[in-house]
Amino acid sequence: MVAILVVSMIVAFIVIDIVVRIASEKIREAKAQKERLAALDIGLNLDFTHEAKSLKRVDVPNPLARILAVDDEPVVLDSFRKILVVAGYAIDTVESGREALGLVQKNKYDFVFTDLKMPEMDGLDVVKGVRHFSPETDVIVITGYATIESAVNAMKFSAMDYVQKPFTEDELADFTKKCLIRRQDRLEKQIRPMVRVVTTERPSEHEFALPGGVFISEGHVWANVTVPGLVRVGIDDFARKMIGRINAVEFPTKGSMVKKGERLFTVHQGARTAIFKAPVTGKIHSVNAELAQNLVWLEKQPYEKGWVCSIKPDQLATELENLKIGEKAATWYQQEIKRVRELLAPESGNGHLGGVAEMASLVEGQLEEMDTRTWEKFAASFL
């Protein structure tokens, strides 16, 4: 009987604790919403015309993100302010593209929402301008049904996504939350344009890594000379991080001959393929058949278990001179990083910002999000 009473008391305490927690959370949410609505009222009564003629600004405590919205329809901007402020975002709104670009140069924004059809400067020019002045800012296009094709076209210039108007409160809040999650995921995966020589098995997650004592070919294949006079080869850290997801590896035939610069193995990403070329001439001694079922090794243990095949070389002494190792490899990696950032930079188009050179930030798996044309350009230029 005593045991039942003790258990009942414990259960009661747990239930009470849960109820109190839920009630406290609802009270906090209600208080936060009240504060945000108060901030909305205050912000709309402040004068920010010294920064931009039509600027209206609403700051909230600990915002989820800072947003700039530009649209020539004040009613649309009213909706953005009300919906996104209540959802926990700080927001600036302006009615022209020129004002938006002026603010982007002065302030830090996580997102810019821009309408496509505006007088003087259209949304596509705003997209290009934001990418030039603030590459770290994500751009969302606001579009109506009639301009969806134009919105998709804007994504070729690195717009993250588009939202179609009219929208409900829940639709805009949910859409913005999804964009914020995508942004946070991208920032977590962002790669610093640095090269580090590593002795540990797993490469750095946010830098390009060069394995100590391992040679690198210009086709981004690593080559490790083993004691029995064989050369193990695999995909280097640069190529793997840029390609991202790999669904399958197509191995060479054991016992076949391969010449330096010829096709050695192929990796698949869905319907896309990337061909890697032999760093040395010789006979295929063995293939790493287990890799086909353990592709995670390419990321987690690339130099121990992630090798693709081994080659018995014919002209090793001569051909090693053309491979890169140590400081020479690190210097070359920096050149390759610059080249790939230029390749992946958004197109400047023929607008008023045309011809301005840009450098893309690098994110692991970046080619997964690119079109087939960019994938093919990368393969032709780097592999």
N, C-alpha and C positions, 0 to 999 in steps of 0.2 A: 504493500500500500504506500509506504514511504517512497519507494522507488518511482511509483507512478506519479506521486505528487511532485517529486523533484523534476521528473521529465516534463510534466505539465508546466511547471514554473519556467523551465528552460525554454520550452516552446513559446510560452507567453512572452518572455523577455525578447526572444528573437522576432516574434511578430510585431511587438511594440516598437522595437528598434527599426524594423523595415518601414513601418507606418510613419515613424518620426522622420526617417531619412527622406521618404517620398514627399511628405508634407514640407520639410525644410527645402527640398529641391524646388518644389512648386513655388514656395515663398520667394526663393532666390530668383527664379525665372520671372516671376511677376514684378519683383523689385527692379531687375535688370531691364525689363520691357518698359517700366515706368520711367526709368532714367533715360533710356534711349528716346522715348517720346518727348521727354523734357528737352533733351539735346536737340531733337528735331525742331522744336519750337524756338529754342534759343538761336540755333544756327541760321534759321530762315530770317531772323530779325537782325542779324549782324551784316555789316557792309564790307564786302571783299572786292569791291569794284576797282580798287587800286591794283589788284592782281589780274583781273579779267572783268570786262564790263558786265557779263551775264553770270558771273560765278556765284553759286550758292554752295555753302560748305556746311557739312554736319559732322562733327567729331563725336565719337562715343568712347567710353572707357574701355581699354583693352580690346580694340577692334579685331575681328577675325582677319580682316584684310583692309587695305586702303584702295578705294576704287574711284576712278574718274569716268564720268559718263558724259558723252557729247551727243546731242540730238537737237535739231532745229525746231522740234515740237515741244514746247514747255510742258504739255500735259504728260508726255512720255517721261520727262525728267522728274516730274512730280511723283509719278508712280515709282520710279527707281529709288528716289529718296525715301519715300514712305516704306516701301517693301524691304529694302536692303538695310536701312537703319534699324528697323525693328528686328531684323534677322541678325544684327550685331556687327554690321560693317560701317566703317567711316567712309563718307562719300562726298566728292566734289562733282558739281554738274555745271556744264557750260553749253551754250547754244551754237558754237561755231568751231570748226576744225582748227582754225588759226589760234583761237584761245586755248584749245586743248593742247596743242603742241607747245605753246608758250608755258603752260603749267607743267607739262612733262619735263621741260628743261629745268624747272625750278624745284619741283617736288618729286618725292619718291612714291610711286604707285605700284601696287601689286597687279592691278588690272586696269585696262582702259576699255570701256564699252563705247563703241562708236556706231552711229547710224551710217548707212551707205549713201543715201540720197540726201545731200545737203547742198545749199547754195555756196558759192565761192570755192570751197574746198570739199571734195567728196570724201566718203569714208575710206576709200582705198588709199588716198594720199595720207590720211591720218594713220592708217596701218603702217605704211612705209615710213612715215615720220617717227612714229613711236619706236619702231624697230631700229631706226638710226640713232635717235637721241637717247633711248632707254631700252637697250636690248633685253634687259632682265625683266621687263614688264610684259605681261601676257595681254594680248589684245583679243577682245570678243566683238564680233560684228552684230549689230542690231539690224534685222532685216524684215521686210514684209514678204508676203507670198510671191509677189511679182519679181523680187530681187534675190531669190534663193540662189539662182545660178551665179549671180555676182558675188554673193557671200561665199560660196564654195571657191570661186576664183580668188577671193581675198585670202583664203587659207594657203594658197600657193606662195603668198608673200609672208607666211609665218603667223597669220592669225590663228589663235588656238581653236576657236569654234564660233558658232553663230547661234543667236537666240532669235526666234521668230515672234514678231508682235502681230496682234495683241497677245498678251500673256496674263495669266492669273497670278495672284500673289504667291501661291504655292509653287507654280511652275517656275517663276523667276528665282525664288529662294532656293528651290531644289537644284536648279540648273547652276546657280552660282556656287552652291556647296560642292557639287560635283567638279566644277572647274577648280575650286580651291584644293580639293583632294588631288586632282591631277597635277596642279602646280607644286604642291608639297612633295608629291612622289618624284616629280622631275628634279626638284632641287636636291632631294636626298640622293639621287643618282648622278647628279652633275659631276663631271670630271674636271679637276683642275688641270690646266695646260702645263703640267709638270712631269718630269721623267725621274724615276727613282730606281736605282740599281738595288735589287732585292736578293737576299740570300735565303729568305723564308720561302716555303713552298707556295703559299697563296699570295698572289699579287695584291697590291693596295687597291681598295675599292674606289678611291676618288683620285687616283693618279695613274699615269701610264707607267708600267713597271718593266724593267729590263732585268732578266735573270743574270746573275753574276756568272761569268765564265761560259756563257752560251752565245753562239753566233746568231746574227739576224740577217736574213736576205732582204733584198730590195722588194721582194714580193710578200714581205711580212710572214715569212716562215722561219721559225727558230730551228737551229741545228746544234745538237749536242754530240760531240765526239766521245764515244764510249771506249772503254779499255780494249775490247777485242778488235778495235779498228772499224767499228760500225758507226754510222751517224743516225741518231734518232731525230725525227723532225716533227713539228706540230705548228699550230696556229699561234702567232705571237699575240701579246696582250693588246696591242694597238688594234689589230684586225678584229679580235674577238669582242673587245669592248664596243667598237663601232658597229659591228654586225649585230651583236646582241643575241637574240634567241637563235639557236641552231637545232633543227629538227632531225637532221641525219647527216652522216658523213659517208661519202662514196670513196672506198679505199682503192689503191692501186693493186694490181695483180702480183701476188708473190712470185718471185723468180723472173719478172719482166725487167727489161732494161729501160732506164730513163736518162735523158740528158738534161744537164742544167738548163733551166729556163723552159722546159717542157711541162705539160700538164702532169701533176703528181696526184693530187686528190681534190675532191669537190665537197663543199658543204652546201646543205639545203636549208632554206628558210621558207617553208610553204612551197609555192611554185617557183621561188627565186633560187638561183644557184650562184655560187662564187667559186671560181677555179683558182687553186693555189699551185704554184709552179715549183719544180724541184730546185733546191739550193745548190745541189751537187750532182755530178754524173755518177751513175753506178747501177747496181742490180738491187731490186727490192728484196731484202733479206727476210723481213717479216712484217706483218700488219697487226695492229692492236685491235683485234676483233672484239674484245670486251668493251671497247670504247663505244661501240654502236648501241649498247644497252645502258651505258653509264655516261651520257653526254655531259652530265654535271661536272665530270672530271676536267673538262676543258676550262671551267671557271675555277673550281676548287683546288685541283691538283694538276695544273697543266703540264708541268715539267717532270712529274713523277709518274702519273698514270694517264695524263691527257695526250700522250704522244700518238701520232697517227700511224707511222710506219718507220722502219729502219732501213737504211741503205748501206750496201757494201760499196764504198766509193772506188772509182778508178783513178781520179786525178785530184785527190784531196789536197795535197800540198799546194798545187797551183790555184785551185778554186777557192780555198780558204782565204786567199789574199783579197778576194773580191767581196767577202762577207764582212759584216761589221760586228765589233765587239767592244765592250768597255766604253771609254770616253768617245770614241768614234761613233759608236752606235747611239749614245745619248745625244750627241750633237745632231745626228741625222734624224732622230726621233723628233727633236724640236722643229726641224724643217718640215717633217711630215705632219706634225700637229698644226703648223701654220697653214699648210696646203689644204688639209681637210676642213679647217675652219673657214677658209675662203670658198671651198667647194660647197659647203653646206649653208653659207650665208644666204639670207633672203635676196631674191632678185630685186634690183633697184627699179626696173621698169623704165618707162619714158616720162614719168612725172617730174615735178619740180625738184625732186631729190635724186633724180637719175644720175648715175656716174659716181656716186659717193661710195667709197669702199667700206665694206662692213666685215666684221669678223663674228662668226657664229660661236655661241657657247657650246660646249660639248657635253653630251649626256649619254650614259651607257645605253646601248641598244638604239641609238639615234636613227640608224638606217631603217629600222622596223617601221618608223612613222613616215618615212620618205616615199616618194613615188618611185616607180620602176626605173624611170629615166635617171634619177639621182643614184639609185642603186647601181645601175650599169656604168654610170660615169665613175663612181667610186671604184668598182671592180677594175675598170680599164685603167684608171690612173694610179691605183695603189697596189693591185695584186698582180 
